[in-house]
Structures are given as structure tokens and as C-alpha cells.
Amino acid sequence: MAYAKYECLETITKVHWPCYIAGDFNTPDIDWDNLCCLRDSGDKCLMDLALANGFSQVVAKPTRLNNKLDIVLVNEPLTVHSVGVEPPFGNGDHCRVDFTIGLETKFQRYDTIRDAILTCARKPT
């Protein structure tokens, strides 16, 4: 990978379960709507990494001026709902990104923690 700042993401993107990578990536040269880079820059490295590993970027609106700098990359985009760009916290110069993750669990639901502990304690080992 050409840029060291994305090396740690290479490992994270190799997973086989839902993965969410969010933050201020400060990559103004990426046009996420058209999946291209506006200039040949380090930003292309992030876009290529995301696309090569099946990730989608789900933030639709700019988060600072006319740029999508704060992004959410996901490998299971159907699990992300209600993505919104909201006013910044305090004196921040980037908008806040809110989103909901909806995952189905295969675990039994319990009314209390006590019920869960008792049920697990009764299972044979």
C-alpha cells in the first residue's frame, strides 16, 4: 500500500463480518458519488482500498464546506440506516455524522441479566 496511514485499514477490511470504519479521513479529492478521484493524490489510495475490499461509503452530504471529509465505510451497507449530517459539536468546523446500525442477533433475549446467567449456568458443558 502506498500510504502508511492506511496500512492498518488493510487488516481491518479483510474481515468476514459486518465492519464499520468511521471518521474524519480528510480526503477532499475523492468523489464518492462517482467513485473517482479528482486529482492523483493519496486520497485515491483510500478509495481503492475501500472498493477492493467491498466497502461502500454511506455519507451522502458534505461535512465541511462542500466536501465529504467525515465518512462511514461499511462492508454491509444494508445494515446502516438513518445516516444524517448534523451541526457540529461545540466550536467544531466539521459537521457531525449520525447513523444507526441494525444487526440481527442469534442470541436469545432475556428479561434480566439474572435470567441470562441462570440459563447459561444450566447448560451442560
Secondary structure as UniProt FT lines:
FT   HELIX           4..6
FT   HELIX           7..12
FT   TURN            13..14
FT   STRAND          20..24
FT   TURN            28..29
FT   STRAND          30..31
FT   TURN            32..35
FT   STRAND          36..37
FT   HELIX           43..52
FT   TURN            53..54
FT   STRAND          56..57
FT   TURN            65..66
FT   STRAND          70..74
FT   HELIX           77..79
FT   STRAND          80..86
FT   TURN            90..91
FT   STRAND          96..101
FT   HELIX           113..122
//
